[in-house]
Amino acid sequence: MTEASKCSHHLLHGGNFSYISPDDAPFGYAGDVWAIDLPTHRDGVTLSEFFRRASQGDAEINRLPPVARALIRLRLFLGRIFRLEAEPKNALAASFGSRLTPEDRARSFVVSGTPEALFRVVYRFENEQLLEIQNRTVHAAALSALAERADSYRFYFAVYVRQRTWITPFYMGLIDPFRKWIIYPAMLKTIRATWDQNI
């Protein structure tokens, strides 16, 4: 576990945790943790380099398989119709970025709070990134991390969700089968393909 990884769990859970299961998540948080091993095409690859190279091609959503792409676009369409994407008035105060130390802010390649598609960057370190989204349904964070191993790299993807309103558990229950069985596996498959093409 890198120092950055420990920092992310400190931000999300109020203390230093290793990667934890959803059942162990304290303070009202629940989450999923996924990992995929990536081949060592060369040494010294960082997450920031990988994201930089990957961003030079098609938009991320366009690299996903058709079914996953259609589900995401349907969700975005419904979000616009029902105005689900509006940030709450207390978004700045509630942001995980408010818990960053001065040292964390100095290390981040991107200023905390910078918009990135539907998300805002909490921090982007050399080998770890934390994004968050706050809207009418959830307050969620997406963690990406890359660790170099003896014979491969391992990419971690974790999603943490904090209840925003009474809608949150119903909303998460509705989308859980789609995100766990279609969206996230498709994202990891795309990560592997993008890695092979760009690294």
N, C-alpha and C positions, 0 to 999 in steps of 0.2 A: 504494500500500500504506500503510495507516494504521499508526501506532505500535502500536496494539493488535494488528493483524495480524502485525507483526513479533514482538511479544511472544509470540503463540501459537506461532509457529514456533520461537522460542527455547525455549519450554517443552517442545515436543514433540521437537525435534531437536537441541537443544544449541547453537543458533546462529541468526542472523537469516537467514531464507530468504524468498524470495517464494513464491507458490503453486507447488508442485512436482508433478511427475508421480509416480505410484506407483513407477516404475522408479528414480527418483532418490532416493527416501526412504532416509536413512541410519539406522544404529543399530537395525536390525530392524523399522522401521516401514514400513507400506504404507498407501496411502490412495487415496481418490477425491475429486476436487474437481468440484463442479457449480456452475453459475451460471445465473441467470435474470434477464432485464431486466424491470423493472416500470415502468409508466407514471408520469409525474409528475402526480399529481392536485393536489399542492401542494408547496411547498418546505419544507425543514427537517424532514422526517420522520426520526426516528431508529429504530434497531432496537428499543430498549427501549420506545418508544411503540407501535410496531407489535405487539410481543409482548403488551403490556398490553391493547391494544384487542382483539387476536385471542383472548385468554384469556377475554374476557367472554362468548363464545358457547359452542358445543358443545366437548366435549373434542376434542383434536387427532385422536385416532384415529377419532372418529365423523365427521370431515369427509373422511376418505379414501374413495376408491372402494371398492366392496364387495370386490373381489378382494384389494386391498392390505390392507384391514381384516381379512379372513379369514386371510390369511397371518400377520399380526402376532399375532392372537389364537391361532392354532395354535402359533406359536413360544412365546408366553407359557404356553400350556397345557402344552406339552412341557417347558418350563423348570420348571414347578411339579412335574410328575411325576418328572423326573429330577434335581430340585434343582440346576439349573444356575445359578440366580441368586445363590447364596450368595457374599458378598464374602470374599476371602481374608483371612487373619489380618493380613497386612502391608499391607492396603489403604491405611491412612493414610500410612504411610511411602512407599509406591509412588505415591501420588497425584501428579498433575501440580500440584496445589495447593501441594505442598511446595516448589515452585520459584518461587512468586510472590514478588516483592519487596514490601517494606512499602508502596511507592508503589502497586503494583498492587492490593494488598489494600485500600488506602484508596480507590482509584478504583472498586472493584467495588460495584455496587448490592446485591449479595447476598453474604453471608458464604461464603467458600470451604468446600465440603463440605456445603452445605445440600442435602438430598434433593429431587429433582424427578422424580417417577414412578420409573422404574428407574435414573435417573441421579443424579449429584451435580454441583452447580454448581462449576466451578473458578473462573470469574469471569463477571461480567456487566457489561460496560462499556456506554457509550452506544450504540455501533454495532457491538459484537461480543460474542459469548457463547461460552464453551467449557464443554461438559458432558462428563462422563466416566462410564464404567461399568466396573466390575471384577467379574468373576464367574468361574466355573469354566472358561469357554471362552476369554474374551478380556480384555484391558485395552484399551478403546477410548475415543476422544475424538471428539466431534461439535462442529465449529466452525460457527457462523453469523455472517455479517458483512453489513453493508449499507453501500454506498457511493453517495453522491449524485453523479450525472454531469451533464453539460451539458444533456442532453435526456431523462434517465431516471434511475432508480435501478437498481443491480445488487445482487442478493442472492446471496451465496456460501454454499455448504454443502459442508463438507469432513468426511470421516470418516477417521480414522487408527486403525490397529489394531496393537497390539504383541502378540507371541506370549506367551501366558500359560503354556501347557503344550504337549505334543506334540499335544494335541487341536486346538489353534487352527487350523493350516493345513487340516486335514480339515474342520473346522466351517465355516471361511470358504469353502472350495471348494464345500461343499454348498449354502450359502445365497447365494453370489455371483450366480448367474443371477437369483434372485428379487429380491435387493435392487437390482441394477443395472438390470434391465429392468422391474421392476414397482414396488417400494417407493419408490425414490428419485424416479423420474419422477412417480409419484403424489403424493409429498410436495411436489415443486416446483409441480405443477399446483394443488395445494391452497393453497400459499403465494400463488400468483398470484390465485386466486379470493378468498382471504381479504383480500388487499391491496385488491382492487377493492371489496370490500364494506365495509371498515373505514377506509380512508384517503381 
